Amino acid sequence: MTTRVDLDGDTVGRDLAALVLTLVGLIRQLTERQALRRVDAGELTEDQVERVGTALMLLEERVAALRDHFGLRPEDLNLDLGPLGSLLPREP
């Protein structure tokens, strides 16, 4: 017996956007944590700190714009991993 999956083009695009933006969010959070560790260890110059901060802010703005474009809420950009909890920690 063959099982069919009905795919709606609008839903597939929105779901793909949510997945991609979730992964971008995960990478952004990991990058931010690594940058903070390097700042705390004194490994970055003031100019490098400024550039990383600016890049992370611009990335967050663009993710928010794409999220709005696809009609997604911030809580839509996370994966439920069942008993492990969610993929992304909740940001304050």
N, C-alpha and C positions, 0 to 999 in steps of 0.2 A: 504494500500500500504506500502510495506516495503522499507526502505531506506538502501542502503548498503554503507558502508564506506570501501574504499580500503586502506588497511594499508600496507605500505612498511616497512619491518623489519629494514632497515637502517635508514629510516626517524623516525620511532618510537623510536629507540634507541637514536638518536641524539636529538630528541625533549624531551625525558625523561631526558637525560643528561642536556639539557639546563634548564629545570624546576628545577631539583635538584641543579644545580650550581647556579641558581638564588636565590633559598631559602638559600643556604649556604652563598651566598654573602650578603643577607639581614641580616642573623644572625651575620655574621662577622661585618657588619657595626654597628649593634645594640650593639654588644659586645664591639667594639672599642669605641663607644660613652660613654657607661657605664664606661669603664676603664678610659677614659679621665675625666669624672665627679669625679670618685673616686680619681684620681691623684690630680685634682684641690682641692678636699676637704681634701687632706692629709691622705686618708684612706689606702693607699698602701705603703709598704716598697719599698726601691730601688730594692731589689731582686724580689719582686712581679711585679713591673713595668717592669723589664727586662724580666721576664718569660712571661708576657702577651704580650709584644712587640714581642718577639721571636716567640711565638705561632701564633700570627696574621700574621707575615711575612711568616712563613712556610705555613700557611693555604692559603695565597694569592698565593704563589708559586705553591702549589699543584693544586689549582683551575685553574691557568694559564696553567699548564701542561695538566690537563684534558680538558680544553677548546681547547687547541691545538690538542689534541688527537681526539676530536670529530669534529674538523674543525669549531669551533664556534669563533665568534668575541666578544669582550667585550660588544658591543651593543646588541648582541643576548641574553645576560643574563639579561634581564629586561622584565617586563610585562607591556603592555600598558593597563592602567585602564580607558581608554576613557577620559571623562571629568575631572577625578581626576588626570590625568597625568600618569607618570610612577611609578612603584612600588618602584624602587630604585632611590635615588637622583643621579644626575650626579656627578661623582667624577672628580676633576680637574686633 
